[in-house]
Amino acid sequence: MKKSDKKPLVGVLMGSDSDWETVQHAVATLECFGVPCDVRVCSAHRTPEAAATYARTAAPRGVEVLIAAAGGAAHLAGLLAAHTTRPVIGLPIQGGALNGLDALLATVQMPAGIPVATVALGKAGAVNAALLAVQILALARPDLQRKLAEHKSALARKVAEGQQRIQAALEKKA
């Protein structure tokens, strides 16, 4: 991952460097859309002041959306959301004693007034966190709206190609 000269629009924070295995899929997706991001390891429990400062300074730095990846107690997204008015997307990390269920529940069960959008565990969640960030940014960016439309078309083509392969295999058996 090379450092972009553009100001980051998305802050991607993870509670531990071990979360990178999942988070890298979010970063790669943002890169595919040409969305610059700032990637940091910042823990809600071990470096809470640094996380709060990051959230408080996101807007003045031009960061418009935050993605917070954490496992276990998964308080990072909530901590960030408590200190910013920017949208926060929680990415629960799979693993640990409860295989990510604790992270999922901690991320999704936010109290009223502190919203955190929550995506699935694993690679799909990481990709969807990035896509949700792109959709938020696209509200004011026609270039991203076009790229999202192209992405949806590519998904539809992939399904149609899969249908053709299945039908060909079924016809071959008959």
C-alpha positions as CSV (number, residue, x, y, z in Angstrom):
1,M,0.0,0.0,0.0
2,K,1.6,3.3,-1.1
3,K,0.9,6.6,0.6
4,S,-1.4,8.8,-1.5
5,D,-0.6,12.5,-2.0
6,K,-4.3,13.3,-1.7
7,K,-5.9,14.1,1.6
8,P,-7.6,11.1,3.1
9,L,-11.4,11.0,2.9
10,V,-11.7,7.9,5.0
11,G,-10.0,7.1,8.3
12,V,-9.5,3.3,8.7
13,L,-8.7,2.4,12.3
14,M,-8.0,-1.0,13.7
15,G,-7.7,-1.9,17.4
16,S,-4.6,-4.1,16.7
17,D,-2.3,-4.9,13.9
18,S,-3.6,-8.4,13.9
19,D,-6.8,-7.0,12.5
20,W,-5.0,-6.1,9.3
21,E,-5.7,-9.6,7.8
22,T,-9.4,-8.4,7.5
23,V,-8.9,-4.7,7.2
24,Q,-6.7,-4.9,4.2
25,H,-9.8,-5.8,2.1
26,A,-11.4,-2.6,3.1
27,V,-8.3,-0.6,2.1
28,A,-8.0,-2.4,-1.2
29,T,-11.7,-1.7,-2.0
30,L,-11.2,2.0,-1.2
31,E,-8.1,2.0,-3.4
32,C,-10.2,0.4,-6.3
33,F,-12.5,3.4,-6.1
34,G,-9.7,5.9,-5.9
35,V,-10.6,7.0,-2.4
36,P,-7.6,8.0,-0.3
37,C,-7.6,6.7,3.2
38,D,-5.6,7.0,6.4
39,V,-4.9,3.7,8.0
40,R,-4.0,3.5,11.7
41,V,-3.7,1.1,14.6
42,C,-5.5,2.8,17.5
43,S,-7.0,0.9,20.5
44,A,-10.1,2.0,22.4
45,H,-8.6,0.4,25.5
46,R,-4.8,0.7,25.2
47,T,-4.7,4.2,23.5
48,P,-8.2,5.7,24.2
49,E,-7.0,9.3,24.2
50,A,-5.3,8.9,20.8
51,A,-8.5,7.3,19.4
52,A,-10.6,10.2,20.8
53,T,-8.2,12.8,19.4
54,Y,-8.3,11.1,16.0
55,A,-12.1,11.3,16.0
56,R,-12.2,14.9,17.2
57,T,-9.7,16.0,14.5
58,A,-11.2,14.0,11.6
59,A,-13.4,16.8,10.3
60,P,-10.8,19.6,10.3
61,R,-8.4,17.2,8.5
62,G,-11.0,16.5,5.8
63,V,-11.7,12.9,6.9
64,E,-15.4,12.4,6.1
65,V,-16.1,8.8,7.1
66,L,-14.4,6.5,9.7
67,I,-14.2,2.7,9.6
68,A,-13.4,1.2,12.9
69,A,-12.3,-2.5,13.0
70,A,-12.0,-4.3,16.3
71,G,-12.5,-7.7,17.9
72,G,-13.4,-8.9,21.3
73,A,-15.1,-6.1,23.3
74,A,-15.0,-4.0,20.1
75,H,-15.4,-0.6,21.7
76,L,-13.4,1.3,19.0
77,A,-16.3,2.3,16.8
78,G,-18.3,3.5,19.8
79,L,-15.4,5.5,21.2
80,L,-14.9,7.2,17.8
81,A,-18.6,7.9,17.3
82,A,-18.8,9.5,20.8
83,H,-16.1,12.0,19.7
84,T,-17.2,13.0,16.1
85,T,-20.2,13.9,14.0
86,R,-18.7,12.0,11.1
87,P,-20.3,8.7,10.1
88,V,-18.7,5.7,11.8
89,I,-18.8,2.2,10.2
90,G,-18.0,-0.6,12.6
91,L,-16.2,-3.7,11.3
92,P,-16.3,-6.4,13.9
93,I,-13.3,-8.7,13.7
94,Q,-13.8,-12.5,13.8
95,G,-11.8,-14.5,16.3
96,G,-11.3,-14.9,20.0
97,A,-13.2,-17.1,22.4
98,L,-16.6,-16.3,20.8
99,N,-15.3,-16.2,17.2
100,G,-16.4,-12.6,16.7
101,L,-19.9,-12.8,18.1
102,D,-18.8,-10.6,21.0
103,A,-17.3,-8.0,18.6
104,L,-20.4,-8.1,16.4
105,L,-22.8,-7.6,19.3
106,A,-20.6,-4.9,20.9
107,T,-20.5,-3.0,17.6
108,V,-24.1,-3.3,16.7
109,Q,-25.6,-2.6,20.2
110,M,-24.9,1.1,20.5
111,P,-27.0,3.3,22.8
112,A,-29.4,5.8,21.2
113,G,-27.7,8.9,20.2
114,I,-24.3,7.3,19.2
115,P,-25.0,5.6,15.9
116,V,-22.5,3.1,14.4
117,A,-23.3,1.4,11.1
118,T,-22.2,-2.2,11.5
119,V,-21.2,-4.6,8.7
120,A,-20.6,-8.4,8.7
121,L,-17.6,-10.3,10.1
122,G,-14.7,-11.2,7.8
123,K,-13.7,-10.2,4.3
124,A,-17.3,-9.5,3.2
125,G,-17.7,-7.1,6.1
126,A,-14.5,-5.3,5.2
127,V,-15.4,-4.9,1.6
128,N,-18.9,-3.7,2.6
129,A,-17.5,-1.2,5.1
130,A,-15.5,0.3,2.3
131,L,-18.4,0.3,-0.1
132,L,-20.6,1.9,2.5
133,A,-18.0,4.6,3.0
134,V,-17.8,5.1,-0.8
135,Q,-21.6,5.4,-1.0
136,I,-21.6,8.1,1.7
137,L,-18.9,10.0,-0.1
138,A,-20.7,9.6,-3.4
139,L,-23.7,11.6,-2.1
140,A,-21.7,14.7,-3.1
141,R,-19.3,13.2,-5.7
142,P,-20.7,12.3,-9.2
143,D,-17.4,10.5,-10.1
144,L,-18.0,8.1,-7.2
145,Q,-21.7,7.7,-8.1
146,R,-20.5,6.6,-11.6
147,K,-18.0,4.2,-10.2
148,L,-20.6,2.7,-7.9
149,A,-23.0,2.2,-10.8
150,E,-20.2,0.5,-12.8
151,H,-19.5,-1.7,-9.8
152,K,-23.2,-2.7,-9.5
153,S,-23.2,-3.5,-13.3
154,A,-20.0,-5.7,-12.9
155,L,-21.7,-7.6,-10.0
156,A,-24.8,-8.2,-12.2
157,R,-22.6,-9.4,-15.1
158,K,-20.8,-11.8,-12.8
159,V,-24.1,-13.3,-11.7
160,A,-25.2,-13.6,-15.3
161,E,-22.0,-15.3,-16.3
162,G,-22.4,-17.7,-13.4
163,Q,-26.0,-18.5,-14.5
164,Q,-24.6,-19.3,-18.0
165,R,-22.0,-21.6,-16.6
166,I,-24.5,-23.5,-14.5
167,Q,-27.0,-23.8,-17.4
168,A,-24.2,-25.1,-19.7
169,A,-23.1,-27.7,-17.1
170,L,-26.7,-28.8,-16.7
171,E,-27.2,-29.1,-20.5
172,K,-24.0,-31.1,-20.8
173,K,-25.4,-33.6,-18.2
174,A,-28.7,-34.0,-19.9
